[in-house]
Amino acid sequence: MASVMTAMQPLEHIMEELERADGLGALQAASEALCDHYGIDHVVYHWVDSAGDQYGCGTYSNAWRARYLEQNYLRVDPVILGCFQRFHPVDWKRLDWSSKAAKAFQAEAITHGVGNQGFSVPIRGPNGQFALFTVNHSCNDAWWADWTEAHRRDLILIAHYFNEKALEFEPERTPEQSQALSPREVDAMTLLAMGYSRAQVADTLSISEHTLRVYIESARFKLGAMNTTHAVARAMSRGLIVV
């Protein structure tokens, strides 16, 4: 599918387009633009909604998607099996590929253009939804370790942006009611989104790190976020903070 976005555009523009997404086609375009921006082979988002239906977007070939569904590879895919038990991002090398079925699955995936390296962010939604945001590439271990270390924070935020949009598209979904953040919570979330450390945020706001922790935890609770990074992503995607 041809992307409606131009190659090598700034990440900020890609995220703005994603924020305006009104369907899976826009998520697909964002996936392709992210591949161009980061210079990697694949970006994939896979969602299982509360009714058990699956959908998603990404840059794997149509042949591989069809083969995956035809063979019901959800049963043996180490990425799905491993991430379903995790709440934190994971490099594929840390998953269990030791079984005969897993090795055969990986070999077939590579013949269909899937890279030998991967990094996946598991995401849980309300009512039992489960999603994975994955970046994938063919390269050596050293290059991949450097690349994921450099972009890990961005990837987590992008994953939650994709998930926010997927939730909007789920049929018969009742919109979530957001609690307003206090001015101090907005300040704290904004500085964190700008890349400040907690110590730097506390110093900028002239408060102790203990007081800052109270603001962050309060904002996280109001946003229904799993952690601070998720809270920042939700606050940005809902327009509660602007960076």
C-alpha positions as CSV (number, residue, x, y, z in Angstrom):
1,M,0.0,0.0,0.0
2,A,1.4,3.4,-1.0
3,S,1.8,5.7,2.0
4,V,0.0,9.1,1.9
5,M,3.0,10.5,3.9
6,T,6.3,11.5,2.4
7,A,9.5,9.6,3.3
8,M,12.0,10.9,5.8
9,Q,9.6,13.4,7.4
10,P,10.1,14.5,11.0
11,L,8.8,12.2,13.7
12,E,6.7,15.1,15.1
13,H,4.8,15.3,11.8
14,I,4.2,11.5,11.7
15,M,2.7,11.7,15.2
16,E,0.5,14.6,14.3
17,E,-0.9,12.6,11.4
18,L,-1.4,9.6,13.7
19,E,-3.2,11.8,16.2
20,R,-5.6,12.8,13.4
21,A,-6.1,9.2,12.2
22,D,-9.7,8.2,11.6
23,G,-9.3,4.6,10.5
24,L,-6.9,1.7,10.1
25,G,-5.7,3.2,6.7
26,A,-4.2,6.1,8.6
27,L,-2.4,3.7,11.0
28,Q,-1.1,1.8,8.0
29,A,0.3,5.0,6.5
30,A,1.9,5.9,9.9
31,S,3.5,2.4,10.0
32,E,5.1,3.0,6.6
33,A,6.3,6.5,7.4
34,L,7.9,5.2,10.6
35,C,9.9,2.6,8.6
36,D,11.1,5.4,6.4
37,H,11.9,7.7,9.3
38,Y,13.9,5.1,11.3
39,G,15.4,3.3,8.3
40,I,14.1,-0.1,9.4
41,D,12.3,-2.9,7.5
42,H,9.1,-3.3,9.4
43,V,6.6,-1.6,11.8
44,V,3.6,-3.7,12.9
45,Y,0.7,-3.2,15.2
46,H,-1.5,-6.2,16.1
47,W,-4.6,-5.9,18.1
48,V,-7.1,-8.4,19.7
49,D,-10.2,-6.6,20.8
50,S,-12.6,-7.4,23.7
51,A,-14.7,-9.6,21.4
52,G,-11.7,-11.7,20.4
53,D,-11.5,-10.3,16.9
54,Q,-8.0,-9.5,15.5
55,Y,-7.0,-6.6,13.3
56,G,-4.0,-4.5,12.7
57,C,-1.6,-2.8,10.3
58,G,2.0,-3.0,9.3
59,T,4.5,-3.6,6.6
60,Y,4.9,-7.4,6.6
61,S,4.0,-8.8,3.2
62,N,0.5,-9.8,2.3
63,A,1.8,-13.4,1.6
64,W,3.2,-13.6,5.2
65,R,0.1,-12.3,6.8
66,A,-2.0,-14.8,4.8
67,R,0.3,-17.6,5.7
68,Y,0.4,-16.6,9.4
69,L,-3.4,-16.7,9.6
70,E,-3.8,-19.9,7.5
71,Q,-1.4,-21.8,9.8
72,N,-2.7,-20.2,13.0
73,Y,0.8,-19.3,14.0
74,L,-0.5,-17.5,17.1
75,R,-0.2,-20.9,18.7
76,V,3.6,-21.1,18.2
77,D,4.8,-17.6,17.7
78,P,7.4,-16.9,20.5
79,V,6.7,-13.2,20.2
80,I,3.0,-13.5,21.0
81,L,3.5,-16.2,23.6
82,G,6.3,-14.4,25.3
83,C,4.8,-10.9,25.3
84,F,1.4,-12.1,26.5
85,Q,3.2,-12.9,29.8
86,R,5.0,-9.6,30.0
87,F,4.1,-6.0,30.7
88,H,7.4,-4.4,29.5
89,P,9.0,-4.0,26.1
90,V,11.2,-7.0,25.1
91,D,13.9,-7.6,22.5
92,W,13.2,-10.8,20.6
93,K,16.5,-12.3,21.5
94,R,15.2,-12.6,25.1
95,L,12.3,-14.8,24.1
96,D,12.3,-18.6,23.9
97,W,13.1,-19.7,20.3
98,S,14.5,-23.1,21.4
99,S,11.6,-25.4,20.4
100,K,11.6,-27.1,17.0
101,A,8.3,-25.4,16.1
102,A,9.6,-22.0,17.0
103,K,12.8,-22.5,14.9
104,A,10.8,-23.6,11.9
105,F,8.4,-20.7,12.4
106,Q,11.3,-18.2,12.5
107,A,13.0,-19.7,9.4
108,E,9.8,-19.5,7.4
109,A,9.2,-15.9,8.6
110,I,12.6,-14.9,7.4
111,T,11.9,-16.4,3.9
112,H,8.9,-14.1,3.8
113,G,11.0,-11.0,4.5
114,V,10.6,-10.8,8.3
115,G,13.9,-9.5,9.9
116,N,16.0,-11.5,12.3
117,Q,15.8,-8.8,14.9
118,G,12.7,-7.5,16.7
119,F,11.6,-5.3,19.6
120,S,8.0,-5.5,20.8
121,V,5.9,-3.5,23.2
122,P,3.0,-5.4,24.8
123,I,0.0,-3.2,25.7
124,R,-3.2,-4.1,27.7
125,G,-6.4,-2.2,27.2
126,P,-9.7,-2.1,29.1
127,N,-11.9,-5.2,29.0
128,G,-9.2,-7.6,28.2
129,Q,-7.8,-6.3,24.9
130,F,-4.2,-7.2,24.1
131,A,-2.0,-5.5,21.5
132,L,1.6,-5.6,20.3
133,F,3.6,-2.8,18.7
134,T,6.7,-4.3,16.9
135,V,9.7,-2.9,15.0
136,N,11.6,-5.4,13.0
137,H,14.8,-5.4,10.9
138,S,17.6,-7.5,9.4
139,C,20.9,-6.6,10.9
140,N,23.6,-7.8,13.3
141,D,23.2,-7.9,17.1
142,A,25.5,-4.9,17.8
143,W,23.7,-2.6,15.4
144,W,20.3,-3.6,16.7
145,A,21.4,-3.1,20.4
146,D,22.6,0.4,19.6
147,W,19.5,1.3,17.6
148,T,17.0,0.0,20.2
149,E,18.9,1.8,23.0
150,A,18.8,5.0,21.1
151,H,15.1,4.8,20.2
152,R,13.5,2.8,23.1
153,R,11.7,5.7,24.7
154,D,10.2,6.9,21.3
155,L,9.0,3.4,20.5
156,I,7.1,3.1,23.8
157,L,5.4,6.4,23.3
158,I,4.5,5.5,19.7
159,A,3.1,2.1,20.7
160,H,0.7,3.8,23.1
161,Y,-0.3,6.3,20.5
162,F,-1.2,3.5,18.2
163,N,-3.1,1.8,21.0
164,E,-5.1,5.0,21.8
165,K,-6.2,5.1,18.2
166,A,-7.1,1.4,18.0
167,L,-9.3,1.8,21.1
168,E,-11.1,4.7,19.3
169,F,-11.9,2.4,16.4
170,E,-13.2,-0.5,18.5
171,P,-16.9,-1.0,17.8
172,E,-19.4,-0.1,20.5
173,R,-16.7,1.3,22.8
174,T,-17.8,3.6,25.5
175,P,-15.5,6.6,25.6
176,E,-13.3,6.9,28.6
177,Q,-14.0,9.8,30.9
178,S,-10.7,11.6,31.7
179,Q,-10.1,13.4,35.0
180,A,-8.6,16.8,34.6
181,L,-4.9,17.1,35.6
182,S,-3.9,19.8,38.1
183,P,-1.7,22.6,36.9
184,R,1.3,21.1,38.7
185,E,0.6,17.7,37.2
186,V,0.4,19.2,33.8
187,D,3.8,20.9,34.4
188,A,5.4,17.7,35.6
189,M,4.0,15.6,32.7
190,T,5.1,18.2,30.2
191,L,8.7,18.4,31.4
192,L,8.9,14.6,31.4
193,A,7.6,14.5,27.9
194,M,10.3,16.9,26.9
195,G,12.9,14.4,28.1
196,Y,13.8,15.9,31.5
197,S,14.9,13.5,34.2
198,R,12.9,13.5,37.5
199,A,15.7,15.4,39.2
200,Q,15.6,18.0,36.5
201,V,11.8,18.3,36.7
202,A,11.9,18.7,40.5
203,D,14.6,21.4,40.2
204,T,12.7,23.3,37.5
205,L,9.5,23.3,39.5
206,S,11.4,24.0,42.7
207,I,9.9,21.0,44.5
208,S,11.4,17.9,46.1
209,E,11.6,14.7,44.2
210,H,9.2,13.2,46.8
211,T,6.6,15.9,46.0
212,L,7.2,15.3,42.3
213,R,6.5,11.6,42.7
214,V,3.2,12.4,44.3
215,Y,2.2,14.6,41.3
216,I,3.3,11.9,38.9
217,E,1.4,9.1,40.7
218,S,-1.7,11.2,40.9
219,A,-1.5,12.0,37.1
220,R,-0.9,8.3,36.4
221,F,-4.0,7.3,38.4
222,K,-6.2,9.9,36.7
223,L,-5.0,8.8,33.3
224,G,-5.4,5.1,34.0
225,A,-1.8,4.5,33.0
226,M,0.4,1.5,33.8
227,N,3.5,3.6,34.3
228,T,5.0,7.0,33.9
229,T,5.8,6.6,30.2
230,H,2.3,5.4,29.5
231,A,0.9,8.4,31.5
232,V,2.9,10.8,29.4
233,A,1.7,9.1,26.2
234,R,-1.9,9.3,27.3
235,A,-1.7,12.9,28.4
236,M,-0.1,13.9,25.0
237,S,-2.6,11.9,22.9
238,R,-5.6,13.4,24.8
239,G,-4.2,16.9,24.4
240,L,-3.8,17.4,28.1
241,I,-0.2,18.5,27.6
242,V,1.5,20.0,24.6
243,V,5.2,19.6,23.9
